[in-house]
Amino acid sequence: MDSTELETRVSVSHLMARYQFLADSGRIRQLSQLFGTDAVMETNNGSYVGPDGILGFFASVKDTFVAAGFAPARHYLSSIYVHPTSPHTATTYACFQFVGIRGLDHWGTYTDEVTLDEGIWLFTRRRVFVEGCVPGSPAETLLGITSKA
């Protein structure tokens, strides 16, 4: 592994960690700025384009989980894999769990395409696939999924 590949792996892992930190702290405007101008975020039941479209999705998610009395909550990442595809691009994979004051709520995977834009790593495509949730999870209605008891 050369220094460019090492720098890419560390920088992209930091982008993923910033995403989790900003989501968990409710800073959704800053969170949406981690996406490029034409970025696409895909979920189980929809796609959102650009920072403004993605911000609208984040606002809906935040409002729904706060209204359900689920906050504070945290994302936990595992199996983080960063694959540099050029000095300015990479793909990623990670598993996540979302845990709040009632315990585990939902879980799934992230797959990403990221790019280095003027010295800043940004998501160009993020696929958030929720594999399952507990009964009564707000994710059931937000994403149209069925709980797994």
Backbone as CSV, one residue per row, in Angstrom:
resi,resn,N_x,N_y,N_z,CA_x,CA_y,CA_z,C_x,C_y,C_z
1,MET,0.861,-1.176,0.000,0.000,0.000,0.000,0.902,1.232,0.000
2,ASP,0.715,2.096,-0.999,1.523,3.307,-1.058,0.852,4.432,-0.255
3,SER,1.530,5.556,-0.154,1.030,6.655,0.685,-0.275,7.255,0.152
4,THR,-0.448,7.276,-1.172,-1.694,7.804,-1.739,-2.873,6.919,-1.369
5,GLU,-2.694,5.612,-1.487,-3.762,4.684,-1.119,-4.067,4.770,0.374
6,LEU,-3.037,4.859,1.196,-3.231,4.981,2.638,-3.990,6.264,2.974
7,GLU,-3.600,7.381,2.347,-4.288,8.654,2.592,-5.752,8.577,2.167
8,THR,-6.029,7.934,1.037,-7.414,7.771,0.580,-8.213,6.951,1.592
9,ARG,-7.668,5.820,2.014,-8.388,4.957,2.954,-8.701,5.687,4.269
10,VAL,-7.747,6.413,4.798,-7.951,7.133,6.055,-8.930,8.286,5.866
11,SER,-8.776,9.046,4.790,-9.649,10.203,4.555,-11.097,9.787,4.310
12,VAL,-11.304,8.724,3.558,-12.664,8.259,3.293,-13.281,7.660,4.558
13,SER,-12.497,6.950,5.345,-13.005,6.443,6.630,-13.426,7.604,7.528
14,HIS,-12.678,8.690,7.474,-13.032,9.885,8.251,-14.337,10.490,7.747
15,LEU,-14.552,10.509,6.430,-15.823,10.981,5.876,-16.979,10.151,6.436
16,MET,-16.805,8.840,6.477,-17.857,7.964,7.000,-18.107,8.239,8.485
17,ALA,-17.054,8.460,9.239,-17.196,8.766,10.668,-17.877,10.117,10.880
18,ARG,-17.545,11.115,10.048,-18.204,12.434,10.146,-19.692,12.305,9.876
19,TYR,-20.059,11.493,8.901,-21.470,11.256,8.598,-22.191,10.761,9.857
20,GLN,-21.620,9.760,10.511,-22.246,9.202,11.716,-22.335,10.253,12.829
21,PHE,-21.245,10.986,13.046,-21.217,11.996,14.093,-22.272,13.078,13.860
22,LEU,-22.334,13.586,12.647,-23.298,14.657,12.349,-24.726,14.145,12.416
23,ALA,-24.976,12.928,11.955,-26.320,12.348,12.052,-26.714,12.175,13.513
24,ASP,-25.820,11.617,14.304,-26.133,11.342,15.711,-26.312,12.613,16.536
25,SER,-25.678,13.697,16.120,-25.802,14.953,16.862,-26.895,15.859,16.287
26,GLY,-27.617,15.376,15.275,-28.739,16.130,14.722,-28.354,17.298,13.838
27,ARG,-27.133,17.359,13.404,-26.649,18.468,12.564,-26.888,18.144,11.091
28,ILE,-28.153,18.119,10.720,-28.507,17.607,9.396,-28.101,18.538,8.257
29,ARG,-28.036,19.823,8.480,-27.582,20.727,7.404,-26.117,20.433,7.085
30,GLN,-25.277,20.339,8.124,-23.868,19.999,7.904,-23.749,18.604,7.292
31,LEU,-24.588,17.695,7.732,-24.595,16.334,7.205,-24.864,16.343,5.706
32,SER,-25.819,17.126,5.269,-26.154,17.169,3.840,-25.022,17.758,3.003
33,GLN,-24.144,18.541,3.626,-23.023,19.140,2.903,-21.888,18.148,2.658
34,LEU,-22.021,16.926,3.172,-21.041,15.879,2.888,-21.292,15.243,1.522
35,PHE,-22.336,15.716,0.822,-22.715,15.179,-0.476,-22.398,16.183,-1.577
36,GLY,-21.902,15.687,-2.690,-21.600,16.535,-3.830,-22.861,17.139,-4.439
37,THR,-22.677,18.112,-5.300,-23.772,18.855,-5.922,-24.820,17.962,-6.569
38,ASP,-24.387,16.954,-7.292,-25.312,16.051,-7.992,-25.397,14.680,-7.333
39,ALA,-24.995,14.596,-6.085,-24.979,13.307,-5.384,-26.376,12.708,-5.282
40,VAL,-26.415,11.395,-5.214,-27.674,10.670,-5.054,-27.578,9.815,-3.801
41,MET,-28.596,9.922,-2.961,-28.722,9.043,-1.801,-29.932,8.158,-2.036
42,GLU,-29.708,6.859,-2.023,-30.773,5.893,-2.254,-31.119,5.192,-0.948
43,THR,-32.422,5.006,-0.719,-32.889,4.246,0.434,-33.746,3.085,-0.067
44,ASN,-34.302,2.329,0.847,-35.142,1.193,0.465,-36.293,1.600,-0.450
45,ASN,-36.794,2.821,-0.294,-37.987,3.193,-1.061,-37.900,4.535,-1.788
46,GLY,-36.698,5.061,-1.976,-36.620,6.333,-2.679,-35.198,6.781,-2.944
47,SER,-35.080,7.822,-3.756,-33.791,8.440,-4.062,-33.914,9.943,-3.845
48,TYR,-32.823,10.540,-3.404,-32.783,11.973,-3.102,-31.540,12.532,-3.773
49,VAL,-31.688,13.679,-4.437,-30.606,14.213,-5.260,-30.126,15.557,-4.721
50,GLY,-28.810,15.692,-4.646,-28.184,16.937,-4.232,-28.343,17.202,-2.743
51,PRO,-27.501,18.064,-2.201,-27.564,18.360,-0.778,-28.947,18.806,-0.290
52,ASP,-29.676,19.595,-1.084,-30.996,20.064,-0.641,-32.020,18.928,-0.596
53,GLY,-32.028,18.085,-1.619,-32.938,16.942,-1.614,-32.626,15.974,-0.493
54,ILE,-31.342,15.762,-0.253,-30.910,14.859,0.820,-31.236,15.476,2.173
55,LEU,-31.084,16.782,2.310,-31.451,17.468,3.559,-32.927,17.262,3.876
56,GLY,-33.792,17.323,2.872,-35.222,17.085,3.087,-35.483,15.701,3.657
57,PHE,-34.780,14.698,3.145,-34.909,13.341,3.683,-34.427,13.297,5.123
58,PHE,-33.258,13.882,5.396,-32.724,13.878,6.763,-33.690,14.572,7.736
59,ALA,-34.314,15.658,7.319,-35.268,16.372,8.183,-36.449,15.476,8.516
60,SER,-36.948,14.751,7.537,-38.067,13.833,7.768,-37.684,12.725,8.748
61,VAL,-36.496,12.164,8.566,-36.022,11.103,9.459,-35.868,11.637,10.878
62,LYS,-35.227,12.792,11.007,-35.010,13.381,12.333,-36.344,13.653,13.025
63,ASP,-37.263,14.297,12.335,-38.568,14.620,12.927,-39.309,13.360,13.360
64,THR,-39.251,12.321,12.546,-39.964,11.083,12.852,-39.390,10.399,14.085
65,PHE,-38.077,10.297,14.176,-37.473,9.622,15.328,-37.600,10.448,16.605
66,VAL,-37.512,11.764,16.510,-37.722,12.622,17.687,-39.168,12.498,18.167
67,ALA,-40.123,12.546,17.251,-41.543,12.424,17.618,-41.854,11.073,18.253
68,ALA,-41.117,10.044,17.863,-41.330,8.702,18.420,-40.653,8.533,19.775
69,GLY,-39.966,9.575,20.262,-39.303,9.501,21.559,-38.087,8.589,21.548
70,PHE,-37.422,8.514,20.414,-36.316,7.573,20.263,-34.955,8.192,20.557
71,ALA,-34.871,9.501,20.603,-33.586,10.178,20.798,-33.247,10.272,22.279
72,PRO,-31.981,10.299,22.626,-30.830,10.273,21.729,-30.600,8.872,21.163
73,ALA,-29.909,8.845,20.044,-29.624,7.585,19.369,-28.248,7.657,18.714
74,ARG,-27.694,6.498,18.436,-26.353,6.425,17.851,-26.305,5.373,16.749
75,HIS,-25.468,5.649,15.748,-25.139,4.679,14.706,-23.844,3.970,15.102
76,TYR,-23.798,2.686,14.861,-22.587,1.904,15.081,-22.195,1.258,13.762
77,LEU,-20.959,1.516,13.324,-20.457,0.970,12.065,-19.539,-0.212,12.325
78,SER,-19.578,-1.180,11.403,-18.633,-2.296,11.449,-18.344,-2.747,10.022
79,SER,-17.390,-3.634,9.884,-16.998,-4.189,8.588,-16.756,-3.084,7.556
80,ILE,-16.079,-2.033,7.988,-15.815,-0.886,7.116,-14.740,-1.260,6.093
81,TYR,-15.075,-1.083,4.830,-14.139,-1.396,3.752,-14.090,-0.220,2.784
82,VAL,-12.886,0.281,2.542,-12.669,1.372,1.597,-11.800,0.832,0.464
83,HIS,-12.275,0.982,-0.758,-11.541,0.505,-1.937,-11.220,1.694,-2.843
84,PRO,-9.974,2.184,-2.805,-9.589,3.268,-3.713,-9.679,2.793,-5.162
85,THR,-10.325,3.582,-6.002,-10.439,3.234,-7.419,-9.589,4.145,-8.308
86,SER,-9.128,5.253,-7.747,-8.177,6.163,-8.392,-7.669,7.072,-7.269
87,PRO,-6.730,7.959,-7.555,-6.286,8.871,-6.492,-7.390,9.825,-6.002
88,HIS,-8.496,9.928,-6.768,-9.553,10.882,-6.427,-10.920,10.243,-6.236
89,THR,-10.996,8.920,-6.283,-12.286,8.235,-6.115,-12.102,6.956,-5.312
90,ALA,-13.198,6.529,-4.700,-13.184,5.271,-3.948,-14.616,4.772,-3.814
91,THR,-14.731,3.500,-3.494,-16.014,2.918,-3.131,-15.894,2.405,-1.708
92,THR,-17.037,2.273,-1.026,-17.013,1.805,0.358,-18.150,0.813,0.609
93,TYR,-17.995,0.104,1.700,-19.024,-0.793,2.215,-18.908,-0.762,3.731
94,ALA,-20.038,-0.740,4.409,-20.039,-0.839,5.870,-21.396,-1.345,6.340
95,CYS,-21.394,-2.027,7.457,-22.627,-2.447,8.126,-22.930,-1.430,9.217
96,PHE,-24.221,-1.234,9.507,-24.577,-0.318,10.591,-25.697,-0.887,11.453
97,GLN,-25.715,-0.402,12.685,-26.830,-0.615,13.605,-27.213,0.749,14.157
98,PHE,-28.510,0.964,14.343,-29.007,2.213,14.908,-29.655,1.882,16.246
99,VAL,-29.090,2.452,17.307,-29.506,2.137,18.665,-29.928,3.422,19.372
100,GLY,-31.106,3.406,19.984,-31.602,4.562,20.730,-31.943,4.187,22.152
101,ILE,-32.722,5.024,22.815,-33.006,4.804,24.226,-33.822,3.545,24.489
102,ARG,-34.470,2.997,23.458,-35.209,1.737,23.608,-34.409,0.541,23.126
103,GLY,-33.167,0.757,22.737,-32.323,-0.326,22.252,-32.200,-0.314,20.746
104,LEU,-31.809,-1.472,20.199,-31.617,-1.599,18.759,-32.926,-1.296,18.036
105,ASP,-32.846,-0.473,16.978,-34.032,-0.134,16.194,-33.975,-0.734,14.789
106,HIS,-32.903,-0.455,14.072,-32.785,-1.015,12.721,-31.321,-1.198,12.361
107,TRP,-31.098,-1.958,11.282,-29.751,-2.317,10.884,-29.701,-2.506,9.380
108,GLY,-28.477,-2.405,8.834,-28.338,-2.566,7.394,-26.931,-2.293,6.911
109,THR,-26.837,-1.856,5.651,-25.540,-1.602,5.037,-25.522,-0.257,4.309
110,TYR,-24.324,0.282,4.218,-24.043,1.440,3.372,-23.112,0.976,2.258
111,THR,-23.386,1.354,1.029,-22.429,1.230,-0.063,-22.322,2.599,-0.714
112,ASP,-21.106,3.037,-0.929,-20.872,4.415,-1.361,-19.938,4.505,-2.550
113,GLU,-20.092,5.612,-3.267,-19.101,6.101,-4.213,-18.732,7.490,-3.705
114,VAL,-17.443,7.745,-3.583,-16.976,9.030,-3.059,-15.927,9.599,-3.996
115,THR,-15.777,10.919,-3.928,-14.784,11.575,-4.784,-14.111,12.709,-4.012
116,LEU,-12.884,12.976,-4.388,-12.124,14.084,-3.828,-12.404,15.315,-4.672
117,ASP,-13.052,16.313,-4.079,-13.460,17.519,-4.790,-12.816,18.729,-4.126
118,GLU,-11.842,19.311,-4.811,-11.106,20.474,-4.287,-10.564,20.206,-2.885
119,GLY,-9.983,19.022,-2.709,-9.344,18.662,-1.447,-10.276,18.118,-0.374
120,ILE,-11.567,17.961,-0.685,-12.543,17.478,0.290,-13.218,16.226,-0.256
121,TRP,-13.237,15.152,0.531,-13.929,13.928,0.132,-15.422,14.102,0.350
122,LEU,-16.208,13.771,-0.688,-17.667,13.895,-0.651,-18.312,12.625,-1.189
123,PHE,-19.512,12.346,-0.700,-20.296,11.261,-1.257,-20.858,11.709,-2.610
124,THR,-20.748,10.861,-3.619,-21.416,11.102,-4.889,-22.618,10.181,-5.036
125,ARG,-22.570,9.037,-4.372,-23.704,8.108,-4.314,-23.605,7.350,-2.997
126,ARG,-24.711,7.330,-2.269,-24.789,6.558,-1.023,-26.053,5.725,-1.076
127,ARG,-25.890,4.417,-0.923,-27.033,3.508,-0.856,-27.152,3.047,0.583
128,VAL,-28.256,3.422,1.210,-28.559,3.015,2.574,-29.614,1.920,2.464
129,PHE,-29.222,0.703,2.752,-30.159,-0.412,2.663,-30.440,-0.925,4.070
130,VAL,-31.669,-0.698,4.542,-32.073,-1.196,5.858,-32.550,-2.629,5.673
131,GLU,-31.828,-3.560,6.290,-32.127,-4.983,6.144,-33.242,-5.443,7.072
132,GLY,-33.418,-4.735,8.196,-34.456,-5.123,9.131,-34.612,-4.108,10.243
133,CYS,-35.707,-4.267,10.985,-35.977,-3.379,12.111,-36.818,-4.129,13.133
134,VAL,-36.897,-3.566,14.322,-37.726,-4.153,15.371,-39.183,-3.723,15.159
135,PRO,-40.141,-4.492,15.679,-41.550,-4.095,15.559,-41.793,-2.706,16.155
136,GLY,-42.552,-1.889,15.436,-42.878,-0.543,15.901,-41.828,0.502,15.582
137,SER,-40.783,0.130,14.875,-39.733,1.075,14.507,-40.287,2.142,13.569
138,PRO,-39.874,3.400,13.754,-40.240,4.429,12.782,-39.740,4.101,11.365
139,ALA,-38.722,3.253,11.250,-38.201,2.869,9.938,-39.247,2.114,9.120
140,GLU,-40.204,1.471,9.782,-41.250,0.746,9.048,-42.011,1.687,8.121
141,THR,-42.447,2.820,8.636,-43.205,3.750,7.814,-42.325,4.633,6.944
142,LEU,-41.165,5.049,7.474,-40.263,5.896,6.702,-39.755,5.195,5.439
143,LEU,-39.444,3.912,5.580,-38.786,3.195,4.481,-39.639,2.084,3.892
144,GLY,-40.823,1.884,4.440,-41.699,0.856,3.897,-41.191,-0.554,4.087
145,ILE,-40.540,-0.811,5.230,-40.018,-2.150,5.482,-40.833,-2.854,6.560
146,THR,-40.695,-4.144,6.633,-41.395,-4.954,7.617,-40.435,-5.335,8.721
147,SER,-40.897,-5.238,9.963,-40.041,-5.564,11.105,-39.674,-7.034,11.096
148,LYS,-38.550,-7.309,11.752,-38.071,-8.681,11.927,-37.981,-8.936,13.410
149,ALA,-38.902,-9.697,13.925,-38.923,-9.963,15.374,-37.954,-11.044,15.749
